[in-house]
Amino acid sequence: MEKRKKKWYKKWWVWVIIIVLIGAIGANLDSSEEASNTNNSSSTNKSDAEPVVADSPKEEKKEPPKNAERTITKVGDAVETKNFKVTVESLEKVKSDNEFLQPEEGKEFVSVRLLIENISEKDYSVSSVLMFSAYQDGFSINEDLSAHAIKGGTNTLDGNLAAGKKIRGDLMYQLPKDWKELEIDVDLTALSLFSDDGEVKIKLQNQ
């Protein structure tokens, strides 16, 4: 009696192949779906995210040099503070006819005339000793009081300065004839313990 041949779908190895194929197809479908979800998530994040805008460089405000607005550089100029107005009225080289009052060899007398106005409602006292310091080409110098007698009729910057009033006077120096710059620092805080007017600088060139 002949043995019946098993039908092909009843053979064990056929089902093994089928199971392997199904597993492979399932794995491919899972990986494809995961990749699709990743792409969708990425595109969603990109669309939802706010656009990144590079910060534009901030323009730095250049502040003027300290005391730039409180520096007088030529005759006739003035600086006004909270309580005072300082004006340079003249720069003069003084010649002496007195043989006993002469500048040292190679030097000359220089006079700077200032007008200080009290534009406040308070009274102050002006002192040439306390308020003024001078520098010739960066070197500290003192006022030459003997030169006042040579010029004659000049006032020093000393005295009372009532509210709304003015005081005019000369600052006298003995400088080398080849001096380049005369700097006078006017300390207005010396007028009062409560003054906040600060300092005015005067920088004059030799001409």
C-alpha positions in Angstrom: 0.0 0.0 0.0 1.5 3.4 -1.0 2.1 6.0 1.6 0.2 9.2 1.1 2.3 12.2 0.6 1.7 15.0 3.1 0.3 18.1 1.5 2.8 20.9 1.3 1.1 23.2 3.9 1.2 20.3 6.4 5.0 20.1 6.4 6.6 21.6 9.5 9.3 23.5 7.7 6.7 25.4 5.6 5.2 26.8 8.8 8.7 27.7 10.1 9.3 29.8 6.9 5.9 31.4 7.2 6.5 32.4 10.8 9.9 33.8 10.1 8.5 35.9 7.2 5.7 37.2 9.3 8.1 38.2 12.0 10.4 40.0 9.6 7.5 41.9 8.0 6.2 42.9 11.4 9.6 44.2 12.5 9.9 46.3 9.3 6.5 47.8 9.8 7.4 48.7 13.4 10.6 50.4 12.4 8.9 52.3 9.6 6.2 53.5 11.9 8.8 54.6 14.5 10.8 56.5 11.9 7.6 58.2 10.7 6.6 59.2 14.2 10.1 60.6 14.8 10.0 62.7 11.7 6.5 64.0 12.5 7.6 64.9 16.0 10.7 66.6 14.8 8.7 68.7 12.2 6.1 69.5 14.8 8.7 70.8 17.2 10.3 72.9 14.6 7.1 74.4 13.5 5.9 75.1 17.1 9.2 76.4 18.3 9.6 80.2 18.2 12.1 81.3 15.6 15.5 82.1 17.1 16.4 85.6 16.4 20.0 86.6 17.0 20.3 89.5 19.4 21.3 92.6 17.6 24.4 94.2 19.1 23.4 96.9 21.5 24.7 100.3 20.7 26.8 101.5 23.5 26.3 105.1 24.4 29.5 106.9 24.4 29.7 109.1 27.4 31.5 112.3 27.0 34.9 112.5 28.8 34.6 113.5 32.4 34.5 117.3 32.9 34.4 117.7 29.1 31.4 120.1 29.5 33.1 121.9 32.3 36.4 122.8 30.6 37.2 126.3 29.3 39.8 126.3 26.5 39.8 129.9 25.3 39.3 133.5 26.4 35.7 134.6 26.4 34.3 131.1 27.1 32.2 130.4 30.2 30.9 127.4 32.2 27.7 127.5 34.2 27.1 125.2 37.1 24.1 124.9 39.5 25.1 127.9 41.5 27.8 129.7 39.6 29.0 131.0 36.2 32.7 131.1 35.6 34.1 133.2 32.7 37.7 133.6 31.4 37.9 137.3 30.5 41.5 137.6 29.5 45.0 136.0 29.3 47.8 138.5 29.4 51.5 138.5 29.5 52.5 141.3 31.9 55.7 143.3 31.4 57.3 145.1 34.4 58.8 148.5 34.4 60.0 148.0 38.0 63.6 147.0 38.0 63.1 145.3 41.4 60.1 143.3 40.4 61.1 141.3 37.4 60.5 137.7 36.5 63.4 135.3 36.7 65.6 134.9 33.6 63.8 133.0 30.9 60.4 133.5 32.5 57.4 135.9 32.2 54.4 137.0 34.3 51.1 135.7 33.1 47.7 137.0 34.2 44.4 135.3 33.9 41.3 137.3 34.7 38.2 135.5 35.8 34.6 136.6 36.4 32.6 134.5 38.8 28.9 135.1 39.1 26.7 133.8 42.0 23.5 132.7 40.2 22.1 131.1 43.3 20.0 132.6 46.2 22.7 132.0 48.8 25.7 134.0 49.9 29.2 132.6 49.5 32.8 133.6 50.2 35.5 133.3 47.5 39.1 132.4 48.4 41.9 132.3 45.9 43.9 130.1 48.3 41.3 127.5 48.7 39.6 127.5 45.3 42.3 127.5 42.7 45.1 125.1 41.9 47.3 125.6 38.8 49.6 123.5 36.6 52.0 124.5 33.9 52.5 121.7 31.3 51.4 119.2 34.0 53.6 120.6 36.8 52.1 122.1 39.9 52.7 125.9 40.3 51.8 128.6 42.8 50.4 132.0 42.2 52.9 134.8 42.1 51.4 137.4 44.4 54.2 140.0 43.7 53.0 140.2 40.1 49.8 141.9 41.3 51.8 145.0 42.3 53.4 145.1 38.8 50.1 145.1 37.0 48.6 147.6 39.3 44.9 148.0 40.2 44.1 144.3 39.9 42.0 142.5 42.4 42.6 139.1 43.8 39.8 136.6 43.8 39.0 136.9 47.4 35.9 138.3 49.2 32.2 137.9 49.7 29.9 136.9 46.9 26.3 137.6 47.7 23.4 136.0 45.9 23.1 137.4 42.4 26.4 139.3 42.6 29.7 139.0 40.8 33.4 139.1 41.6 36.3 139.8 39.2 39.9 139.2 39.8 43.3 138.1 38.4 45.3 135.0 39.0 49.0 135.8 38.4 51.8 133.3 37.6 55.4 133.3 36.7 56.0 130.8 33.8 58.8 129.8 31.5 58.6 131.8 28.2 58.2 128.5 26.3 55.3 127.2 28.4 52.6 125.4 26.3 49.6 124.9 28.5 48.3 126.6 31.7 45.7 124.7 33.5 43.7 126.2 36.4 41.3 124.0 38.4 38.5 125.9 40.1 37.1 124.0 43.0 33.6 125.3 43.6 33.0 122.9 46.4 35.4 124.9 48.5 32.8 127.7 48.6 30.5 125.7 50.9 30.3 122.4 52.6 26.9 121.9 51.0 28.0 122.9 47.4 27.7 120.2 44.8 28.9 122.3 41.9 32.1 120.3 41.5 35.1 121.6 39.6 35.6 123.8 36.5 38.8 123.3 34.5 40.5 126.1 32.6 43.1 125.0 29.9 44.8 127.8 28.0 47.5 127.5 25.4 50.5 129.8 25.0 50.2 132.0 22.0 
